[in-house]
Amino acid sequence: MKYKITLKQRKELETKMAKVFKENLKGLSAELQKILLDDLVTAFQNVTAFQNRINVLIRAQEKRSY
């Protein structure tokens, strides 16, 4: 199960990450910056999906405990 975000949300997240990592990105070409930011957004989506899965499993386990 993947965490889905809209294209608009993805662009907003990419913009925020560009601001956060501005100093780290400045040595890279514009093309490499874009690639890295896309990778960061994708990684964020995967982490979010993983966290959501953990939460579902914790709730399921708690229900079984009763």
Sequence and secondary structure as in RCSB ss.txt:
>XXXX:A:sequence
MKYKITLKQRKELETKMAKVFKENLKGLSAELQKILLDDLVTAFQNVTAFQNRINVLIRAQEKRSY
>XXXX:A:secstr
      HHHHHHHHHHHHHHTHHHHTTS HHHHHHHHHHHHHHHHHHHHHHHHHHHHHHHHHHHT 
